[in-house]
Amino acid sequence: MKRITINAWQKGLVFKEGAYRRMLNEGNHWLGRKDTVTVYDMAQPFVTGLELNILLKDEAMRDALHIIDIKEGQLVLMYENGLIKQVLSAGRHAFWKGLMDYRFVWVDTTKVEITENIDRATLGNKLVSQHVRSVTISNHEKGLLFIDGKYVQMLDAGVYHWWTNKMSLQVFMADIRQLQTEITGQEILTRDKVSLRINAWAQYHIADIEKAMLEIKEYDKQLHVRLQLALREQTSALTLDELMERKDSMDNTLLAAIKTSDLGIMVTGFGIRDVILTGDMRDIMNQVLMAEKKAQANTIMRREETASTRSLLNTAKLMEDNPMLFKLKEMEYVEKIAEKIGTLSVNGDGGIVDGLRKILTGK
């Protein structure tokens, strides 16, 4: 005979010549000479090299163990004293009762949706997260969920979780903010056959997300083509001069010309940013501008000459009626001459003023 002690946190399995005999609980036990005991820690999962079904024929063993049978396509979240400790996969698992407070949550991973009552913190746990697919949708986005290539639903802003399995899952994002596109270097031939390049802009947003994302391939590229065509149609109907005059006021005209409802797009602004003349045409326009400026300068010069002549005529009339003005004008000329020369000799008997009057009045 031999004696063995089983502590409060232990269980003992008695074997005789390799065959299971009984389970030992806490306390002191006497065993036969051929009996052997395997002692198990109740804080650890019960793992044995024996066939578990043989042990479970003992009613005491069945009452002492949590037996967890997990099928393919299932997972079990094992909580220990309220904290998740392990994620169990397909197979049979056993845990001792009594010492630890265990809780088990079965989940079905053959479906994508997480319908089980599992909080977000648990889904983010490193033990669970490897079995979960997650997507975050920002406040300015909408998400389109596809499962196995089939559109399922539209997702609002938030964080979404799905089980990881063999089913394909994709989420395509749609930006619902106001967007802007640029049309650069658009070649245009005006009604008067002038070749030029136009840079334009357009602002838009997605009005019908499902139409734009599901029915239209690359809606942004198709929108760009329609903007180009509308810009070409409206500007090619104008002469260069008309285009330059209306450039800053054509926004409403261009906006009314663009139709995008069938794309699921609403254009809210459309206008011309720059009108660029090509090389030869730029030289010609520079010459025209220079000629216009020269003509304006000549007009101004002629206007000033006319005013100056009219002023001289008025002065002459005044001098004709008032001889004293001749004296004043003579003194003014003498003063100006005196500023330039050192000495001045004037000869005559007062005929200088009469001579000036004859010259100015023609008498």
C-alpha positions as CSV (number, residue, x, y, z in Angstrom):
1,M,0.0,0.0,0.0
2,K,1.1,3.6,-0.6
3,R,-0.3,6.9,0.3
4,I,-0.9,10.0,-1.9
5,T,-2.2,13.4,-1.2
6,I,-4.4,15.4,-3.6
7,N,-4.5,19.1,-3.0
8,A,-7.6,21.4,-3.3
9,W,-6.6,22.6,-6.8
10,Q,-5.8,19.1,-8.1
11,K,-7.5,16.0,-9.4
12,G,-6.0,12.5,-9.6
13,L,-6.7,9.7,-12.0
14,V,-5.9,6.2,-10.8
15,F,-4.7,3.6,-13.3
16,K,-3.9,0.0,-12.7
17,E,-1.7,-1.7,-15.3
18,G,-2.6,1.1,-17.8
19,A,-6.4,0.9,-17.3
20,Y,-8.4,3.7,-15.8
21,R,-9.9,2.9,-12.4
22,R,-11.2,6.0,-10.7
23,M,-10.8,9.7,-10.0
24,L,-9.4,11.1,-6.8
25,N,-10.6,14.3,-5.2
26,E,-8.9,16.5,-2.5
27,G,-7.6,14.5,0.4
28,N,-5.3,11.6,1.4
29,H,-5.7,8.3,-0.5
30,W,-4.3,4.8,-0.1
31,L,-3.4,3.0,-3.3
32,G,-2.4,-0.6,-4.1
33,R,1.1,-1.6,-5.1
34,K,0.2,-1.8,-8.8
35,D,-1.8,1.4,-8.9
36,T,-0.4,4.6,-10.5
37,V,-1.8,8.1,-10.2
38,T,-1.7,11.0,-12.7
39,V,-2.3,14.4,-11.0
40,Y,-3.9,17.2,-12.9
41,D,-3.9,21.0,-12.2
42,M,-7.6,22.1,-12.2
43,A,-6.5,25.6,-13.4
44,Q,-5.3,24.1,-16.7
45,P,-7.4,22.6,-19.5
46,F,-7.7,18.8,-19.1
47,V,-5.4,17.2,-21.7
48,T,-4.8,13.5,-21.7
49,G,-3.3,11.0,-24.1
50,L,-6.2,8.6,-23.4
51,E,-9.4,8.3,-25.3
52,L,-11.7,10.8,-23.6
53,N,-14.8,8.7,-24.3
54,I,-13.3,6.0,-22.1
55,L,-12.8,8.3,-19.2
56,L,-16.3,9.8,-19.6
57,K,-17.9,6.4,-18.9
58,D,-17.1,7.3,-15.3
59,E,-20.0,9.4,-14.0
60,A,-17.6,11.2,-11.6
61,M,-15.5,12.3,-14.5
62,R,-18.5,13.5,-16.5
63,D,-19.6,15.6,-13.5
64,A,-16.1,17.0,-13.0
65,L,-15.5,18.3,-16.6
66,H,-16.8,20.8,-19.0
67,I,-16.9,19.0,-22.3
68,I,-16.9,21.3,-25.3
69,D,-17.5,19.7,-28.7
70,I,-16.9,22.2,-31.6
71,K,-17.9,21.4,-35.2
72,E,-16.2,22.7,-38.4
73,G,-17.3,26.2,-39.0
74,Q,-17.6,27.0,-35.4
75,L,-15.5,28.8,-32.8
76,V,-15.9,29.0,-29.0
77,L,-14.8,31.9,-27.0
78,M,-13.7,30.7,-23.6
79,Y,-14.0,33.2,-20.7
80,E,-12.1,32.5,-17.4
81,N,-13.4,34.5,-14.4
82,G,-15.0,37.0,-16.8
83,L,-11.9,37.5,-19.0
84,I,-11.5,35.9,-22.5
85,K,-8.6,33.5,-22.3
86,Q,-8.8,31.4,-25.4
87,V,-10.6,30.9,-28.7
88,L,-11.3,27.2,-29.3
89,S,-11.4,25.7,-32.8
90,A,-13.1,22.5,-34.1
91,G,-12.5,19.5,-31.9
92,R,-13.3,18.3,-28.3
93,H,-12.0,20.3,-25.4
94,A,-12.3,19.6,-21.6
95,F,-11.9,21.9,-18.6
96,W,-12.2,21.1,-14.9
97,K,-15.2,22.4,-13.0
98,G,-15.0,23.9,-9.6
99,L,-11.8,25.9,-9.4
100,M,-12.2,28.4,-12.3
101,D,-15.4,30.2,-13.4
102,Y,-15.7,29.3,-17.1
103,R,-18.1,30.7,-19.6
104,F,-18.3,29.5,-23.2
105,V,-19.8,31.4,-26.2
106,W,-20.4,29.5,-29.4
107,V,-20.1,31.5,-32.7
108,D,-21.0,30.3,-36.2
109,T,-18.3,31.3,-38.7
110,T,-20.0,29.8,-41.7
111,K,-21.9,33.1,-42.0
112,V,-20.3,36.5,-42.4
113,E,-22.4,38.6,-40.1
114,I,-21.6,38.6,-36.4
115,T,-25.0,38.0,-34.9
116,E,-23.8,36.8,-31.5
117,N,-23.9,39.1,-28.5
118,I,-20.2,40.0,-28.5
119,D,-19.0,43.4,-27.5
120,R,-16.6,45.5,-29.5
121,A,-13.8,45.2,-27.0
122,T,-13.9,41.4,-27.3
123,L,-13.8,41.6,-31.1
124,G,-10.7,43.8,-30.8
125,N,-9.0,41.4,-28.5
126,K,-5.8,39.9,-30.1
127,L,-7.2,36.4,-29.6
128,V,-10.4,37.1,-31.4
129,S,-9.3,39.7,-34.0
130,Q,-7.4,37.2,-36.1
131,H,-10.8,35.6,-36.8
132,V,-12.5,38.9,-37.6
133,R,-12.5,41.2,-40.6
134,S,-13.0,44.9,-39.8
135,V,-13.6,48.1,-41.9
136,T,-13.8,51.7,-40.7
137,I,-15.9,54.1,-42.8
138,S,-15.3,57.8,-42.2
139,N,-17.9,60.5,-41.7
140,H,-17.5,61.8,-45.3
141,E,-17.8,58.3,-46.9
142,K,-20.4,55.7,-47.7
143,G,-19.5,52.0,-48.1
144,L,-20.9,49.5,-50.5
145,L,-20.7,45.9,-49.2
146,F,-20.2,43.0,-51.6
147,I,-20.2,39.4,-50.4
148,D,-19.0,36.8,-52.9
149,G,-19.2,39.5,-55.6
150,K,-22.9,40.3,-54.9
151,Y,-23.9,43.8,-53.7
152,V,-25.6,43.5,-50.3
153,Q,-26.1,46.9,-48.7
154,M,-24.8,50.4,-48.3
155,L,-22.9,51.2,-45.1
156,D,-23.0,54.5,-43.2
157,A,-20.0,55.9,-41.2
158,G,-18.8,53.6,-38.4
159,V,-16.8,50.5,-37.6
160,Y,-18.0,47.2,-39.0
161,H,-16.9,43.6,-38.2
162,W,-17.4,40.3,-39.9
163,W,-16.3,36.8,-39.3
164,T,-13.3,35.6,-41.4
165,N,-14.2,32.6,-43.5
166,K,-14.0,31.4,-47.1
167,M,-16.6,33.9,-48.3
168,S,-15.2,36.8,-50.3
169,L,-16.0,40.2,-48.7
170,Q,-15.3,43.6,-50.2
171,V,-16.2,47.2,-49.2
172,F,-15.9,49.9,-51.8
173,M,-15.8,53.5,-50.5
174,A,-17.7,56.5,-52.0
175,D,-16.6,60.0,-51.1
176,I,-19.8,62.0,-50.5
177,R,-18.0,65.4,-50.1
178,Q,-18.0,68.1,-52.8
179,L,-15.3,67.1,-55.3
180,Q,-13.5,69.1,-58.0
181,T,-12.0,68.1,-61.3
182,E,-9.8,70.2,-63.7
183,I,-9.9,70.3,-67.5
184,T,-6.5,71.4,-68.7
185,G,-5.1,72.2,-72.1
186,Q,-8.5,71.6,-73.9
187,E,-7.9,72.4,-77.6
188,I,-10.7,74.6,-79.0
189,L,-11.4,76.1,-82.5
190,T,-13.6,79.2,-82.2
191,R,-16.3,80.2,-84.7
192,D,-13.8,82.6,-86.4
193,K,-11.3,79.7,-86.8
194,V,-9.0,80.8,-84.0
195,S,-7.1,77.9,-82.3
196,L,-6.7,78.2,-78.5
197,R,-6.4,76.2,-75.3
198,I,-8.8,76.5,-72.4
199,N,-8.4,75.5,-68.8
200,A,-11.6,74.9,-66.9
201,W,-12.9,73.6,-63.6
202,A,-15.9,71.8,-62.3
203,Q,-17.3,71.0,-58.8
204,Y,-19.6,68.1,-58.2
205,H,-20.8,65.5,-55.7
206,I,-22.2,62.0,-56.0
207,A,-26.0,62.3,-55.8
208,D,-26.9,58.6,-56.4
209,I,-24.2,56.4,-54.9
210,E,-25.6,53.1,-56.1
211,K,-26.1,54.3,-59.7
212,A,-22.6,55.9,-59.8
213,M,-20.8,52.9,-58.2
214,L,-22.8,50.0,-59.5
215,E,-24.2,51.0,-62.9
216,I,-21.4,53.3,-64.2
217,K,-17.8,52.1,-64.8
218,E,-15.3,54.8,-63.7
219,Y,-17.9,57.6,-63.3
220,D,-15.2,60.2,-62.8
221,K,-13.7,59.5,-66.2
222,Q,-17.1,59.6,-67.9
223,L,-17.9,62.9,-66.1
224,H,-14.6,64.4,-67.4
225,V,-15.5,63.5,-71.0
226,R,-18.9,65.1,-70.7
227,L,-17.4,68.3,-69.3
228,Q,-15.0,68.4,-72.2
229,L,-17.7,68.0,-74.7
230,A,-19.9,70.7,-73.1
231,L,-17.0,73.1,-72.9
232,R,-16.2,72.5,-76.6
233,E,-19.8,72.9,-77.7
234,Q,-20.3,76.2,-75.9
235,T,-17.0,77.9,-76.7
236,S,-16.7,76.8,-80.3
237,A,-20.0,78.6,-81.1
238,L,-18.4,82.0,-80.2
239,T,-15.8,84.1,-81.9
240,L,-12.6,84.9,-80.0
241,D,-13.7,88.4,-79.1
242,E,-17.1,87.1,-77.8
243,L,-15.3,84.4,-75.8
244,M,-12.9,86.9,-74.2
245,E,-15.8,89.2,-73.3
246,R,-18.0,86.5,-71.8
247,K,-15.3,84.4,-70.2
248,D,-16.0,85.5,-66.7
249,S,-19.8,85.3,-67.1
250,M,-20.1,81.8,-68.8
251,D,-20.4,79.8,-65.6
252,N,-24.2,79.5,-65.7
253,T,-24.2,78.8,-69.4
254,L,-21.7,75.9,-69.0
255,L,-23.5,74.6,-66.0
256,A,-26.8,74.5,-67.8
257,A,-25.2,72.7,-70.7
258,I,-23.9,69.7,-68.7
259,K,-26.3,66.8,-68.1
260,T,-25.0,64.1,-65.6
261,S,-28.1,62.8,-63.8
262,D,-27.8,59.4,-65.6
263,L,-24.3,59.1,-64.1
264,G,-25.6,59.7,-60.5
265,I,-23.6,62.9,-60.4
266,M,-24.7,66.5,-59.7
267,V,-22.4,69.2,-61.1
268,T,-22.7,72.3,-58.9
269,G,-20.2,74.6,-60.6
270,F,-18.5,74.8,-64.0
271,G,-16.4,77.6,-65.4
272,I,-13.4,78.7,-67.5
273,R,-10.2,79.4,-65.6
274,D,-7.8,80.5,-68.5
275,V,-7.9,81.1,-72.2
276,I,-4.5,80.5,-73.8
277,L,-3.6,81.5,-77.3
278,T,-1.3,79.3,-79.4
279,G,2.1,80.6,-80.5
280,D,1.3,82.2,-83.9
281,M,-2.0,83.5,-82.7
282,R,-0.4,85.0,-79.7
283,D,2.0,87.0,-81.9
284,I,-0.8,88.2,-84.0
285,M,-2.8,89.3,-81.0
286,N,0.2,91.1,-79.6
287,Q,0.5,93.0,-82.9
288,V,-3.2,93.9,-82.8
289,L,-2.9,95.1,-79.3
290,M,0.2,97.1,-80.1
291,A,-1.6,98.7,-83.1
292,E,-4.6,99.6,-80.9
293,K,-2.3,101.2,-78.3
294,K,-0.5,103.2,-80.9
295,A,-3.8,104.4,-82.4
296,Q,-4.9,105.4,-78.9
297,A,-1.6,107.3,-78.3
298,N,-2.0,109.1,-81.7
299,T,-5.5,110.1,-80.8
300,I,-4.3,111.5,-77.5
301,M,-1.5,113.4,-79.1
302,R,-3.8,114.9,-81.7
303,R,-6.2,115.9,-79.0
304,E,-3.5,117.6,-77.0
305,E,-2.2,119.4,-80.2
306,T,-5.7,120.7,-80.9
307,A,-6.1,121.9,-77.4
308,S,-2.7,123.6,-77.5
309,T,-3.6,125.3,-80.9
310,R,-6.9,126.5,-79.5
311,S,-5.1,127.9,-76.4
312,L,-2.7,129.8,-78.7
313,L,-5.6,131.2,-80.7
314,N,-7.4,132.4,-77.6
315,T,-4.2,134.1,-76.4
316,A,-3.7,135.8,-79.7
317,K,-7.2,137.2,-79.7
318,L,-6.6,138.6,-76.2
319,M,-3.3,140.1,-77.1
320,E,-5.0,141.7,-80.2
321,D,-7.5,143.5,-77.9
322,N,-5.1,144.4,-75.1
323,P,-1.6,145.8,-76.0
324,M,-0.6,145.5,-72.4
325,L,-0.5,141.7,-72.8
326,F,2.1,142.1,-75.5
327,K,4.3,143.9,-73.0
328,L,3.7,141.2,-70.4
329,K,4.5,138.4,-72.9
330,E,7.6,140.3,-74.1
331,M,8.8,140.6,-70.5
332,E,8.1,136.8,-70.0
333,Y,10.2,135.9,-73.1
334,V,13.0,138.3,-72.0
335,E,12.9,136.7,-68.5
336,K,13.2,133.2,-70.0
337,I,16.0,134.2,-72.3
338,A,17.8,136.0,-69.5
339,E,17.9,132.7,-67.6
340,K,19.9,131.1,-70.4
341,I,22.4,133.9,-71.3
342,G,24.7,136.2,-69.4
343,T,24.0,139.5,-71.2
344,L,21.2,140.8,-73.5
345,S,21.2,143.9,-75.8
346,V,17.9,145.2,-77.1
347,N,17.9,147.7,-80.0
348,G,14.8,149.4,-81.3
349,D,12.4,152.2,-80.7
350,G,9.5,150.2,-79.2
351,G,8.7,148.4,-82.4
352,I,9.2,144.9,-80.9
353,V,5.7,144.7,-79.5
354,D,4.2,145.9,-82.8
355,G,6.2,143.4,-84.7
356,L,5.0,140.6,-82.5
357,R,1.4,141.7,-83.0
358,K,1.7,141.7,-86.7
359,I,3.2,138.2,-86.6
360,L,0.5,136.7,-84.3
361,T,-2.5,138.5,-85.8
362,G,-1.3,138.5,-89.4
363,K,-1.9,142.2,-89.7
